[in-house]
Amino acid sequence: MEITATSLKSFCLATATVCLCTFVATAHAAEPTLLHVNTFPTARSLPFYVAVDRGFFARRGLKVELEFTESSERQRQGLASGTVDIVHSAVDNAVAMIDVAKVDIVIVSGGDSGTNEFYVQDNIKDFSDIRGKAIVVDATNTAYALQARKILGQHGLRDGTDYSLNPVGNGQRRLKALFDDQNNAGAILNLPYSLQAAGKGMRSLGRTTDMLGPYQAGGAYVRRAWARDNPATLENYLAAFVEALRWSLDANNHAEAAAILVDKLKLPQDVAEKSLALMAEPGFGFARDAAFDMAGFKNVLALRAEVEGGAPSDPQRYIDLSYYDRAMTLVNK
């Protein structure tokens, strides 16, 4: 067949077009998926910093914009409105969204036991000294506020009669409220704020897990429809988080992990070191591979029912761990 100048030109043009389309398609496919993730600014933020800075999210094709919340109320609003894709916080907040706000939310992984302790001013010797004062909380009707109400009830103190709840927001704000006003008798604090409270002479009246039993505190939850529409994205996200958590708790990375806490949270070295050690403590800190603690979650539901009224609901109503299970197959490949 005779190749004319015109046919050669057409062939080259077609080839160039195919190459350009292939390049554009490949470049488009390589673009990372953007996720908006919201959590609380605590020492347990360590795996997020690790996943972002050390490329665990990027290797799973994700670009995560990490947002730190002022309060669980703001966090719940963001998730319900769709400005937040994934939330990590006490899963009791997800229960409240489902049961009270009637938003179709689902819990997709565990995370930790909360590292919570009941801290009080140095002039409070025992729970009875709280009478007539305020307890600082994030919000009044979820998670650690319910823990506080239960613990105080065990010591004969009733909310609204013997003490009041002062909702100020996240752990940093609760600690500041304790520093600023002695009438704020106490608060449930987690790391690093509990250690900072101790450093200022405040006293711990005990760990909440010792007083109330196992507790499924921090976990990941999302809008159920979003999970159905983005299963691969969610599974890769959970896989990257687990990989970053493993790195964070690996004894070989201890010095680097502590340095991250010092840098990101502006902590003294000793507070960072102690926080890291406590977060690695089974039953108090992180769960292995962010596994979901069903016994701890049943305690969450039982506590909520007891304090708020009603009977505990079926745990399966709130969870779908199939995404986590598939994520673990990615981690363990």
C-alpha positions as CSV (number, residue, x, y, z in Angstrom):
1,M,0.0,0.0,0.0
2,E,1.4,3.4,-1.0
3,I,1.9,5.7,2.0
4,T,1.1,9.3,1.0
5,A,2.1,12.4,2.9
6,T,-1.6,12.9,3.7
7,S,-2.1,9.4,5.1
8,L,1.1,9.7,7.1
9,K,0.0,12.9,8.5
10,S,-3.4,11.5,9.5
11,F,-1.7,8.5,11.1
12,C,0.6,10.6,13.2
13,L,-2.3,12.8,14.2
14,A,-4.3,9.8,15.3
15,T,-1.4,8.3,17.2
16,A,-0.7,11.6,19.0
17,T,-4.4,11.9,19.9
18,V,-4.4,8.3,21.4
19,C,-1.2,9.0,23.3
20,L,-2.6,12.3,24.7
21,C,-5.9,10.6,25.8
22,T,-3.9,7.8,27.4
23,F,-1.8,10.3,29.2
24,V,-4.8,12.4,30.4
25,A,-6.6,9.2,31.6
26,T,-3.5,8.0,33.4
27,A,-2.9,11.4,35.1
28,H,-6.6,11.5,36.1
29,A,-6.5,8.0,37.5
30,A,-3.4,8.9,39.5
31,E,-5.0,11.9,41.3
32,P,-5.5,11.1,45.0
33,T,-9.0,11.0,46.5
34,L,-9.6,13.9,48.8
35,L,-11.1,13.2,52.2
36,H,-12.1,15.5,55.0
37,V,-11.4,13.8,58.3
38,N,-12.4,15.4,61.6
39,T,-11.1,14.4,65.1
40,F,-10.2,15.9,68.4
41,P,-6.7,17.4,69.1
42,T,-5.3,14.9,71.6
43,A,-2.3,12.7,71.9
44,R,-4.4,10.1,70.2
45,S,-4.0,12.2,67.0
46,L,-0.6,10.6,66.6
47,P,-1.6,8.1,63.9
48,F,-3.2,10.8,61.8
49,Y,0.0,12.9,61.9
50,V,2.0,9.7,61.0
51,A,-0.4,8.7,58.2
52,V,-0.2,12.2,56.6
53,D,3.5,13.0,57.1
54,R,4.9,9.5,56.4
55,G,2.8,8.8,53.4
56,F,0.5,6.0,54.6
57,F,-2.6,7.8,53.2
58,A,-0.8,8.8,50.0
59,R,0.3,5.2,49.3
60,R,-3.4,4.3,49.5
61,G,-4.3,6.9,46.9
62,L,-5.7,9.4,49.4
63,K,-5.2,13.0,50.2
64,V,-6.5,13.6,53.7
65,E,-7.4,17.1,55.0
66,L,-7.3,16.7,58.8
67,E,-9.5,19.0,60.8
68,F,-9.5,19.4,64.6
69,T,-12.8,20.1,66.2
70,E,-13.7,22.5,69.0
71,S,-16.5,20.3,70.2
72,S,-18.4,17.1,69.4
73,E,-21.4,19.3,68.6
74,R,-19.5,21.0,65.8
75,Q,-18.2,17.7,64.7
76,R,-21.6,16.1,64.4
77,Q,-22.9,19.1,62.5
78,G,-20.1,18.8,60.0
79,L,-20.7,15.1,59.4
80,A,-24.5,15.5,59.1
81,S,-24.1,18.4,56.6
82,G,-21.5,16.5,54.4
83,T,-18.6,18.9,54.9
84,V,-16.9,16.1,56.8
85,D,-16.5,12.6,55.3
86,I,-15.1,10.6,58.3
87,V,-15.2,11.4,62.0
88,H,-13.0,9.9,64.7
89,S,-14.3,10.5,68.2
90,A,-16.2,8.7,71.0
91,V,-18.6,6.5,69.2
92,D,-21.4,7.4,71.6
93,N,-21.6,10.6,69.5
94,A,-22.6,8.4,66.6
95,V,-25.2,6.7,68.7
96,A,-26.6,10.1,69.6
97,M,-26.7,11.1,65.9
98,I,-28.6,8.0,65.1
99,D,-31.0,7.9,68.0
100,V,-31.6,11.6,68.7
101,A,-30.8,13.5,65.6
102,K,-32.1,10.7,63.3
103,V,-29.1,11.0,61.0
104,D,-28.2,7.7,59.1
105,I,-24.7,7.3,60.6
106,V,-22.7,4.0,60.9
107,I,-19.7,3.1,63.0
108,V,-17.0,1.4,60.8
109,S,-14.1,0.7,63.2
110,G,-12.9,0.9,66.8
111,G,-9.9,2.8,67.9
112,D,-9.3,3.2,71.6
113,S,-10.6,3.0,75.2
114,G,-10.3,6.8,75.7
115,T,-7.4,7.1,78.1
116,N,-9.9,8.9,80.4
117,E,-9.4,9.9,84.0
118,F,-11.6,11.9,86.4
119,Y,-9.5,14.9,87.4
120,V,-10.5,17.4,90.1
121,Q,-9.1,20.6,91.6
122,D,-6.5,20.1,94.3
123,N,-8.9,21.1,97.1
124,I,-11.3,18.3,96.1
125,K,-10.5,15.3,98.3
126,D,-13.2,13.0,97.2
127,F,-16.4,13.0,95.1
128,S,-18.5,14.4,97.9
129,D,-16.6,17.7,97.7
130,I,-18.0,18.2,94.2
131,R,-21.4,19.0,95.7
132,G,-22.5,22.5,94.7
133,K,-19.9,22.9,92.0
134,A,-19.7,22.3,88.2
135,I,-18.2,19.5,86.1
136,V,-16.7,20.6,82.8
137,V,-17.8,18.5,79.8
138,D,-17.6,18.6,76.0
139,A,-21.4,18.4,75.5
140,T,-24.0,17.5,78.1
141,N,-25.7,14.5,76.5
142,T,-23.0,12.2,75.0
143,A,-19.9,10.1,75.7
144,Y,-17.8,11.3,78.6
145,A,-20.5,13.5,80.1
146,L,-22.5,10.4,80.5
147,Q,-19.6,8.7,82.1
148,A,-19.2,11.6,84.6
149,R,-22.9,11.5,85.4
150,K,-22.8,7.7,86.0
151,I,-19.7,8.0,88.2
152,L,-21.1,10.9,90.3
153,G,-24.4,9.0,90.6
154,Q,-22.5,6.1,92.1
155,H,-21.4,8.5,94.8
156,G,-24.9,9.8,95.5
157,L,-24.7,13.0,93.4
158,R,-27.4,14.0,91.0
159,D,-27.0,16.2,88.0
160,G,-28.9,19.5,88.3
161,T,-29.4,19.0,92.0
162,D,-26.0,18.4,93.6
163,Y,-23.8,19.7,90.7
164,S,-24.1,21.3,87.3
165,L,-22.6,20.4,83.9
166,N,-20.6,23.1,82.2
167,P,-20.3,22.3,78.4
168,V,-17.1,24.0,77.0
169,G,-15.9,21.7,74.3
170,N,-12.8,19.6,73.7
171,G,-10.1,18.5,76.2
172,Q,-8.0,21.5,75.7
173,R,-10.9,23.8,76.6
174,R,-11.9,21.6,79.5
175,L,-8.4,21.9,81.0
176,K,-8.4,25.7,80.5
177,A,-11.8,25.9,82.2
178,L,-10.4,24.1,85.2
179,F,-7.4,26.4,85.3
180,D,-9.5,29.5,85.0
181,D,-12.2,28.9,87.6
182,Q,-12.0,26.9,90.8
183,N,-15.8,26.5,90.8
184,N,-15.2,24.1,87.9
185,A,-14.5,21.2,90.3
186,G,-13.5,18.6,87.8
187,A,-13.6,17.0,84.3
188,I,-13.0,13.8,82.6
189,L,-9.7,14.3,80.7
190,N,-7.7,12.3,78.3
191,L,-4.1,12.5,77.1
192,P,-2.1,14.8,77.2
193,Y,-4.5,17.0,79.2
194,S,-4.7,14.6,82.1
195,L,-1.0,14.7,82.5
196,Q,-0.9,18.5,82.2
197,A,-3.6,18.7,84.9
198,A,-1.5,16.5,87.2
199,G,1.5,18.7,86.5
200,K,-0.5,21.6,87.9
201,G,-1.3,19.8,91.1
202,M,-4.8,18.5,90.2
203,R,-5.7,15.0,91.4
204,S,-7.1,12.0,89.7
205,L,-10.0,10.3,91.3
206,G,-9.5,7.3,89.0
207,R,-9.7,6.0,85.5
208,T,-13.1,5.7,84.0
209,T,-12.4,2.1,82.8
210,D,-11.6,1.1,86.4
211,M,-14.8,2.6,87.6
212,L,-17.2,1.7,84.8
213,G,-15.6,-1.3,83.0
214,P,-14.5,-1.7,79.4
215,Y,-15.6,1.2,77.1
216,Q,-15.5,1.5,73.3
217,A,-14.5,5.2,73.2
218,G,-12.8,6.5,70.0
219,G,-13.8,5.0,66.7
220,A,-14.5,6.0,63.1
221,Y,-18.0,6.7,61.8
222,V,-19.4,8.0,58.5
223,R,-22.7,8.6,56.8
224,R,-24.1,5.3,55.8
225,A,-24.9,6.4,52.2
226,W,-21.4,7.8,51.8
227,A,-19.9,4.4,52.8
228,R,-22.1,2.6,50.3
229,D,-21.1,5.0,47.5
230,N,-17.3,4.9,48.4
231,P,-16.5,1.5,49.7
232,A,-13.0,1.2,48.2
233,T,-12.0,4.7,49.5
234,L,-13.2,3.9,53.0
235,E,-11.4,0.6,53.0
236,N,-8.2,2.1,51.9
237,Y,-8.5,4.9,54.5
238,L,-9.0,2.4,57.3
239,A,-6.1,0.3,56.0
240,A,-3.8,3.3,56.0
241,F,-5.0,4.3,59.5
242,V,-4.2,0.8,60.8
243,E,-0.8,0.9,59.2
244,A,0.0,4.3,60.7
245,L,-1.3,3.0,64.1
246,R,1.1,0.0,63.9
247,W,4.0,2.4,63.1
248,S,3.0,4.6,66.0
249,L,3.0,1.9,68.6
250,D,6.1,0.0,67.3
251,A,8.7,0.2,70.0
252,N,11.4,0.7,67.3
253,N,9.7,4.0,66.4
254,H,9.2,5.2,70.0
255,A,11.7,8.1,69.9
256,E,10.3,9.4,66.5
257,A,6.7,9.0,67.7
258,A,7.4,11.0,70.9
259,A,9.2,13.7,68.8
260,I,6.0,14.0,66.6
261,L,3.9,14.6,69.7
262,V,6.4,17.2,70.9
263,D,6.4,18.9,67.5
264,K,2.6,18.8,66.7
265,L,1.1,19.3,70.2
266,K,4.0,21.4,71.6
267,L,4.3,19.1,74.6
268,P,7.2,18.8,77.0
269,Q,9.3,15.7,76.2
270,D,8.3,14.0,79.4
271,V,4.6,14.5,78.8
272,A,5.0,13.1,75.2
273,E,6.9,10.1,76.5
274,K,4.3,9.3,79.2
275,S,1.4,9.9,76.8
276,L,2.9,7.4,74.3
277,A,3.5,4.8,77.0
278,L,-0.1,5.1,78.3
279,M,-1.6,5.1,74.8
280,A,0.1,1.7,74.3
281,E,-1.5,0.2,77.4
282,P,-4.0,-2.5,76.6
283,G,-7.5,-1.7,77.8
284,F,-6.7,2.0,78.5
285,G,-5.2,3.3,75.2
286,F,-5.3,2.2,71.6
287,A,-6.9,-1.1,70.7
288,R,-4.7,-3.4,68.6
289,D,-5.2,-2.4,64.9
290,A,-8.1,-0.2,65.9
291,A,-10.3,-3.2,66.5
292,F,-13.9,-2.7,67.6
293,D,-14.5,-3.7,71.3
294,M,-18.0,-5.2,71.3
295,A,-18.1,-5.7,75.1
296,G,-17.0,-2.1,75.5
297,F,-19.7,-0.9,73.0
298,K,-22.4,-2.8,74.9
299,N,-21.3,-0.9,78.0
300,V,-21.6,2.3,76.0
301,L,-25.2,1.5,75.1
302,A,-26.0,0.3,78.6
303,L,-24.6,3.4,80.2
304,R,-26.5,5.6,77.7
305,A,-29.8,3.8,78.5
306,E,-29.3,4.0,82.2
307,V,-28.4,7.7,82.3
308,E,-30.7,8.9,79.6
309,G,-33.5,6.4,80.2
310,G,-34.8,3.4,78.2
311,A,-33.4,0.0,77.3
312,P,-30.1,-0.7,75.5
313,S,-30.5,-1.1,71.8
314,D,-29.1,-3.9,69.6
315,P,-25.4,-3.1,68.9
316,Q,-25.8,-4.2,65.3
317,R,-28.1,-1.3,64.6
318,Y,-25.1,1.1,64.8
319,I,-22.2,-0.7,63.2
320,D,-21.0,-2.2,59.9
321,L,-17.5,-3.7,60.3
322,S,-17.4,-5.2,56.9
323,Y,-15.4,-2.2,55.6
324,Y,-12.9,-2.7,58.4
325,D,-12.7,-6.4,57.7
326,R,-11.9,-5.8,54.0
327,A,-9.4,-3.1,55.0
328,M,-7.5,-5.6,57.2
329,T,-7.2,-7.9,54.2
330,L,-5.4,-5.0,52.4
331,V,-3.2,-4.4,55.4
332,N,-2.2,-8.1,55.7
333,K,-1.5,-8.8,52.0
